[in-house]
């Protein structure tokens, strides 16, 4: 009966992560960057150098792009293909929680931990998102699992596996895949008063494996692109992200407390309730080494990313595995409640997929506007996006480019061109979309402008001599046909 429950739960996870994926449009601003990059790499036959809008792009390492390329090669360039491997890896993440919890404790704890992990709101969202995080979580967690199994068993083969997975983590997200797991190991060993164990990790063979797996692509990229790759990837995407907040409004001390409450929901509130009920016993208890390791893992991740200047909702999600196992231990006496709540969450997420996620993704995507452009047969005409870098928020929909199939320049005044030009250690390095000056728009021939409804008046102010005709509208975006008078 226990095996049947586990098989049924696994089937439920598979259904949840794949349900409706073919209907979920590629959204802005993040998913579309990955999808368009992989689409252009596939068209170029290049599986080494990420590229977008015809430019090389150093935002992320290569592994997730390989997943997208494989999905597009198998199923064509579509939504299901883009979401296929994130869904597959999500299932692996759940199995990973079950495996490690069973190694540490028992099958009952493993089953509850997997249920808890798979029914958090963060898991539901990420399992369907075209972003790197589920793959990063799997490899990152594998590093620490392999280390701890090696530490407990004395088998050095596990340490070698830790180096292997660290290389894959670096290949997915960057240097954080080596530095942060290493820091967690160091803190744990110091807490256990066994820092000398670091000398027994098998550094020579381990680093050889790490450098071959994780370093080969970086070496190739340096040979192909030189210091431009070093400056953009290590400088902008890693150093600058850690030291200068990309979104200053999010750089607050309680940011990841909120992420825990919402992302680990509904279990975050249930766990806090159980801690309140049993805090005296928890405080007086002699904690096992397993619990110390899991707590160290979870706490260090939260503290580390809280100290980083740039904050994102997904950064602390590698802490969800140890938190799920600890939650399973806390809630073990409430097994029936956990199963019922997990089943309720599963039903809720399926409803949310079709009733909320599908229409919401459609609204946050340029799929509809791209379809309207194709229906207008504007393939030979210039299509541009109404931009203004003198206001705080510019809505450039990369997903429109993904679905439309041709580059759409961002309109900007010639005087602002130098200000937004990608250069040096600044967030301008992310401005890789094509730009076109308002002053250089063609005269005497029609062109089409994609414009948010509130920006229509601004567009007409910038082109006072033009004639305007709205020929389409989708999700708050207008397609405006513009003709400028010939120059005299």
N, C-alpha and C positions, 0 to 999 in steps of 0.2 A: 504493500500500500504506500509506503514511503517513497519507493522508486517511482510509482505511478504519479504521486503528487509532484515529485521533482520533474518528471518528464512533462507533465501538464503545465507546470510553471514555466519551464523552458519554452514550450510551445507558445505559451501566452506572451513571453518576452519577444519571441520571433514575430508573432503576429503584430504586436504593438509597434515595434520599430520599423516594420515594412509597410504597415497599413497606410494607404493614401499617398505613398511617396511619389507616385507617378503624377499626382494631382498638385503637389506642392510646388508652386513657381519658385524659381531662383530669385532670392530677395537681395535688396541693397541694405546697407552698404558693404557687407562683408562677403556673403556667399558668392555674389556675382564676381568679385575679384578673383576668387579661386577658380570658379567655373570658366570664366573668360580666359584666364591664363592657361588652363589645361586645354581649352579648345584651340587656342592659338599655337600651343606647343604641338598638339596633335596635327594641326594643319601644316606646321613647319617640319614635322617629322623629327623634332628635337626633344629628347627625353632628359636633357641635362640642364639647359638654361631656361628658367621661367621667363615668360615674356607676356606683355599685355599692351594693347594698342600699338603693336608693332615695335615696342621698346623692351629691352631686357629689364627684368623686374626682380629686385633683391629683397623682397619683403619677408619671405619664409624659405626654409630649406626645401628639399626636393621630395621627401617621402610622400607627403599627402598629395602632391601633384601626380606622383606615380599611381596612387590609388585612383584618382580621377581619370587619368589617362587610360588605365586598365578598364575602368567602368565604361568610358566612352568607346573604347575599342570593342568591348563585349556587346554593349547594348545600344550604341549610337549616342550622339550628343543630345541628351534629354535629361529631364528631371530625375527619373528613376535611376539612370546611370550615375548621375552626380551623387545621389544619396545612397547608392548601393553599398559601397565599402564602409562609409560611416555607420550604416546599420549593422553590417557584419561585425565590425570591430566592437560595436556596442554590445552585441551578444557575447563576444569574447570577454569583454569587461565584466559582465555578470558572472560568467563561468570562472573568471579569475578570482572574483570575490569569494565565490563558493569554494574554490580549490584552496585558497589560503586560509580561510576560516576553518575548513575541515582539517588542514594541517595543524593549525594552532589549537583547536578545541575539539569539536565533534560535528557529526553530520547535522544534528538539529540546529546548532548555532550557524553552521554554514548555510543551511536552507533559509533561515530567518534573515541572515545578513544579505544573501542574494536577493531575497524579496524586498528588503528595505532599500537596497541600493537601486534596484531596477524600477522602483515606484516613486523615487524622488522626482520633483518637478524638473530639476536640472538634468537628470538622465533622460527624461521624456523629451526635453527640448534638444539636447545635444545629439541624441540618437538619430534625429531627423535633420540636423543642421549640416550644411556643406562647409565645415570648418575643421581645423586640425585637431581639435581638443580630444575627441574620443580616442584617436590614434595615439596622441601624446600621453593621455592618461594610461592607456594600456602599457606602453613601453616604460613610462616613468614608474608605474607601480611594479612592473616586472623587475626593474633594477632592485628595488627595496625588498621585494619578496625573495629574490634569488640571494641577496646578501644575508637576509635573516635566516633563511634555511641553511645557508652555508655556515653562518655563525653558530647556529644551534646544533647542527649535525657534525661540524668539523670537516665536512667534505669541501675541498677546494674547487671542485668542479662547479659548484654553485656560484662561487666568486667569479669564475670565468664567464659564466652566464650573465652575471651582473654587469661586467664590462661590455659584453655583447649587446645587451639591452640598452645600456647607456649610450653606445654608439648609435643605435636606432633612434633613441630619444633625441640625441643631438641632430640626427638627420631629419627629425620631424619638427623640432622647435628651436634648436640652437644650443648655445653653451649651457643654458639652464639645465639641460638634460644630464649634464655631468656634474655641475657645481652644486645644485641643490640636493640631489640624492646623496652626494658625498658629504655635504654639511650635516644632513640628517643622521647619517651613519656616525659621523664624528661626535655629534652631541650625544647620541644614544650610548656609544661606547664610553664616553666620559662619564655619563650618568651611572653606568654599570662599573665604572672604574677599571675598564679594560681597554684603554686606548692603544695598547701595544698590539691588539688584534689587527690594527691597520697594517702592521708590518707583514701580516700573514695573508694578505689578499691576493698574492701572486701578481705583483705589479708588472713584471716584465712580459709574461705572456698575455696578461690582461690588457695592458696598454697596446700591445701589438694588435690584438683583436679589435680594441676600441678604435685605433687609428685607421685600420683597414676598413672597418664597417662605417664608422662615423666620419672619418677624415678624407676618404677618397674623393667624395663629391666636392668638398670644399677645395681640395687641391686642384681638381679639374676646373672649378669655377675661377680660381685665382689665375690659372694658366690661360684661361679663355678671356677673362675680363679684367684682370689686374687689380689695381688699387681701387677702381670704381666699385668693385664688388666688396672689398674689405671695408671701405668707407661707408657704403650704404648699409650693408648687412650688419657688420659688427658695430659700426659707429652709430648709425641712425636707429636701426631696428633693435639693438640691444643696449648699448651704452646710453643713448639719448632717452630711450623708453624708460630706463631705470632711474634716470636723474632729472628728467624734465617731464612734467605731466602733460600728456597729449590732450587730456580732457580735465582741466583744472577743477571743474565743479565736482568731480568724483574723488578728488584727493582729500578725503576726510577720514578721521580716525575710526569711525564706526562702519565704514563701507563694507568690510567683509563680515561683520556681524550681521548686517542686513542680508548679505548674500547667503550666509549660513541659514538664517531663519526662513528665507524664501526658497532657496535652492534645495535645501534638505527637507523641505516641507513634503508631507505632513509630519514626518518623523522628528523634525527638530523640536516641535512643540511637545510631542509625546515624550521625547527623551528628557527635555527640561522638566516636565511634570514628574517623571520617574526619579530624576536627580533630587528634586525638591522633596519627594516622599522618602528617599533613602539616603539623604546626604550624610547623616551621621554614620551610617554603616559604611558608606563609601570612604569617608574620611578616616575611619579607624582601621579599615581593611589593609592588610599587607598585599600590595599589588603584585601580581605576577609579572615576570619578565615580558611575557607577551603583551600585557596591557601597557607596560611602560614603553615598549617599542611603538605600539599603535598610537599612544598619546603623543609621544615625541614626534612621530611622523605628522600627525594632524596639526599639532600646535606650531611646529616650526614652519610648515607651509603657510599657515595664516599669518604668522608674525613676519615671515620673509616678504611676502607680497604686500603686506600692509606698509612695510618700509619702502617699497618701490614707489616712485613718483607716479607712474602711469598705472591705473587700475582698470581691470576688466572683470566682468562678471564670471568668466570661466577660469581665471587664473588659479583659484584655490580648489578646484574640483578634484585634483589628485588626492586631496585629504578625505574625500568621501568614502574611499575604500576602508581605511582604518576606522572612520566614524561609523560606517555601516556595521562593521564587526563589533565594535564597542556597543553600539545601540542594540544589536542582537543579544549581547550578553545582558544588558540592562533589562531587556524586554522578554527574556526567555521564559519568565513565568506568565507572560501574557501572550502565549503562542496563538491562541484562538483569535485574540484581538488583532495581532499582527497579520494573520492570514486574511481576516475579513477586511481589514483596512486596505491591505494590498490588492485584494480583489476589487474593492470599490474604486481604488485609484486606477486600476487597469481599465475598468469600464468607463471611468471619467475621461481618461486620456484618449480612448478610442472615440468618444463623443467629441472631445475637443479637437481631435485631428480633423474630422470632417466638418464639424459645425463652426469651428473658429479658425484653426490653422490654415485650412485651404482657402477660405475667402480672405483672411488677413494677409497671407503670403501673396495672393493676387494683388492686393492693394499696395503692398510694399515692393512690388516688382514692376519692371518695365515691359513685361511680356505682352500685356494688352496694347500698350502704345506702339510696340514694335509690330504687332499684327496689323494695327491700323495703318502704319507706314507702308507695310507691304501691300495692303489692300489699295492704297492710293497710288501704287505703281510709281514711287518716287525714286526708284533705284538710280536713275541718272542725274538726279538733282542733289544739290547740297543739303544735308540735314545737320543742323547745329543745335546746341543747347543754350538757353538764355542764362548767362552767368553774370555775376557781379561780385568781385572780390573786395568790395568796400562794405559788404554786409557780413555778419558773423556766420550765417549758415547758408551754404550753397548745396542745392540738391542736384547732384549729377548722378544719373542712374546708369551705372555700369551694366546692369541687367538688360537695359534697352539695347546696348551694344551687343551683348551676348545673344539675345534673341533676334535682333535685326540683321546682324551679320556684317555690318560695315561701321567704320569709325564715325563717331559723332563729336566734332570739335566743341569745346566749351568756349562760348563767346566771352571776351574780356577786352577791356580797353587797352590800346597799345601802351599807354603810360604805365599800366599795371603788369605788363609782361615780365619785366625784369624782377619785379617783386615776388612773383609766384614761380619763377624759374627754379627747377630742382638744382640745388647746389649745397655742398658742404654738410655739416652736422646740423640740420634743421628739418622741421617737419615738411618743408617744401619738397624734400626728396620723395614724398608720396604723391606729388602732383605730376603723374606720368601720363595723364590723359592728354589728348591733343588739344591745343588752344588755337583760336582764331580771333583776330582783332575785329571789333565792330567796324573799324575804319577800313578793313580789307574785304568786307563782304562784296560779292559781285553785284554789279548794277545792270539793269536791263533784262535780267533773267530771273525767274522765280526760284526761291529757295524756301526751305521749311525750317521753322524754329520750334523746338520743344520748350514749352514755357509753363511754369506753375501758374495757376489761375491768379494768385495775388500779384504775380510779377508781370502780368500783361501790360499794365500801365507803364511800368518801368521800361519794358521793351520798346513801346511806342515812343517814349521820351528819348531813347537813344537813337532811334531811327525816324526822326520827325518827317522826313520826305517820303517814307515808304507807304505803300498800300498794303493793307492787312486783311486777310480772310481766314477765319477759323474754320478748318476743314476736319477737325477731329478733337475728341476729348475723352480721356480715359483716366480714372482715378486721380482727378485733380490736376492732370497735365493736359495742356492744350497743344494741338498741332496747328500752327499758324503759317499760312502761306504768305510770303512777303516778296514784294517786288520793289526794288529801289530804282529811281529814275536814272537813265543813262547820264553819265558825266557830260557836261557841256564843254 
